[in-house]
């Protein structure tokens, strides 16, 4: 089975270092990342499935609104030139990151709670 990942996860999970909201959440990420291919999802995905902030299929985090997350997804797909439903290889996404990371960083990373995890 090919895991489904939403737009911002296609970028942000390249910086995953074993930290997250809970042990179940972290374990789930590791399991998803064992796959070489991902299907682009619209909305909550296989990572969100174990997130304690997922409520009724939407992000209910106090740090980010569901609308903020969807805006990140939209921008990620635009930068990666991907569309919902496409199946992509993880290494191909990794190869695209250097060309989009400055823009992504300036748009979303400056106030992200995971910034220190990703960038030290």
Backbone torsions as a table, in degrees:
resi	resn	phi	psi	omega
1	UNK	NA	132.0	179.7
2	UNK	-87.0	123.9	179.2
3	UNK	-68.4	152.1	177.5
4	UNK	-102.7	130.1	178.1
5	UNK	-128.5	136.2	176.2
6	UNK	-77.7	166.1	-172.2
7	UNK	-51.3	-54.1	-175.0
8	UNK	-67.7	-28.1	176.6
9	UNK	-67.4	-29.7	177.7
10	UNK	-63.1	-25.6	176.9
11	UNK	-96.2	-55.1	-170.0
12	UNK	-64.9	-32.0	-177.9
13	UNK	-68.9	-12.7	174.8
14	UNK	-68.9	-14.7	-179.6
15	UNK	-106.8	6.0	-177.5
16	UNK	-60.6	130.7	-178.6
17	UNK	-130.4	30.1	175.0
18	UNK	84.2	17.0	178.1
19	UNK	-114.0	151.6	-179.9
20	UNK	179.5	-164.0	-173.1
21	UNK	-77.8	-31.3	-177.3
22	UNK	-159.7	167.5	177.9
23	UNK	-62.1	-41.6	178.0
24	UNK	-61.4	-41.3	179.5
25	UNK	-62.8	-47.4	-179.1
26	UNK	-64.0	-45.4	178.8
27	UNK	-60.0	-41.3	178.8
28	UNK	-61.9	-42.1	178.7
29	UNK	-60.9	-47.4	178.7
30	UNK	-57.2	-42.0	179.8
31	UNK	-64.6	-41.4	178.4
32	UNK	-64.5	-41.3	-176.0
33	UNK	-72.1	-7.8	174.8
34	UNK	-70.1	-17.2	-177.7
35	UNK	-86.5	144.6	178.5
36	UNK	-89.6	-20.1	-179.9
37	UNK	-120.0	149.3	179.3
38	UNK	-133.8	147.8	172.4
39	UNK	-104.9	132.7	-178.6
40	UNK	-71.8	123.6	-177.8
41	UNK	-103.4	156.9	173.3
42	UNK	-108.5	105.3	-179.3
43	UNK	94.2	-158.1	-175.6
44	UNK	-52.3	137.6	-173.5
45	UNK	-125.6	-163.4	-178.3
46	UNK	-71.8	-20.3	172.8
47	UNK	-76.8	-46.6	-179.7
48	UNK	-59.5	-27.7	-176.0
49	UNK	-54.4	-30.4	-179.3
50	UNK	-107.8	9.2	-179.4
51	UNK	-80.4	130.7	179.1
52	UNK	-67.4	-11.9	179.6
53	UNK	-92.9	-0.9	179.6
54	UNK	-79.7	120.9	178.1
55	UNK	-134.3	120.4	179.5
56	UNK	53.7	40.6	176.0
57	UNK	77.4	9.3	-178.5
58	UNK	-129.9	154.9	177.3
59	UNK	-75.3	124.4	178.6
60	UNK	-117.2	28.7	179.4
61	UNK	-64.8	146.1	175.6
62	UNK	-77.1	-17.7	-178.8
63	UNK	-85.3	-35.1	-177.0
64	UNK	-132.5	140.5	173.9
65	UNK	-85.3	160.0	176.8
66	UNK	-58.9	-35.2	178.7
67	UNK	-66.2	-38.5	176.9
68	UNK	-61.7	-44.7	-178.9
69	UNK	-64.1	-43.1	179.3
70	UNK	-64.8	-35.8	176.9
71	UNK	-65.2	-40.3	175.6
72	UNK	-61.4	-44.1	179.5
73	UNK	-59.5	-46.0	-179.5
74	UNK	-60.3	-46.4	-179.3
75	UNK	-66.1	-41.2	179.2
76	UNK	-59.5	-45.7	-179.3
77	UNK	-66.0	-35.9	177.3
78	UNK	-65.5	-46.9	-179.3
79	UNK	-64.3	-37.8	-179.4
80	UNK	-84.2	-7.6	-177.8
81	UNK	57.6	49.3	180.0
82	UNK	-122.3	160.8	177.4
83	UNK	-130.4	153.7	177.0
84	UNK	-53.3	137.0	178.0
85	UNK	94.9	-20.0	179.6
86	UNK	-66.2	147.0	172.1
87	UNK	-103.7	126.5	-175.7
88	UNK	-128.1	153.3	176.8
89	UNK	-90.7	136.9	-177.0
90	UNK	-55.4	-41.9	-178.5
91	UNK	-67.4	-29.6	176.9
92	UNK	-68.9	-38.1	176.3
93	UNK	-65.5	-44.5	178.5
94	UNK	-56.9	-37.9	-179.7
95	UNK	-67.7	-26.6	179.7
96	UNK	-81.8	-21.6	-173.7
97	UNK	-56.1	-44.6	-178.6
98	UNK	-55.9	-33.3	-177.3
99	UNK	-80.3	-15.0	-177.7
100	UNK	-117.3	-10.9	-170.5
101	UNK	-63.3	-37.6	178.6
102	UNK	-61.2	-45.2	179.9
103	UNK	-66.6	-44.1	179.2
104	UNK	-59.3	-46.4	-179.5
105	UNK	-58.8	-45.2	-178.0
106	UNK	-68.8	-28.5	-178.9
107	UNK	-83.8	-39.0	-167.5
108	UNK	-129.4	-21.3	-171.3
109	UNK	-84.0	-23.8	-173.1
110	UNK	-57.4	-34.6	-179.0
111	UNK	-119.4	19.2	-179.4
112	UNK	-77.9	137.9	178.6
113	UNK	-64.7	-19.1	179.8
114	UNK	-97.0	3.7	-176.2
115	UNK	-51.5	-45.7	-178.8
116	UNK	-65.9	-32.8	178.0
117	UNK	-66.0	-45.0	-176.0
118	UNK	-74.5	-42.7	-169.7
119	UNK	-115.1	5.4	177.5
120	UNK	79.9	NA	NA
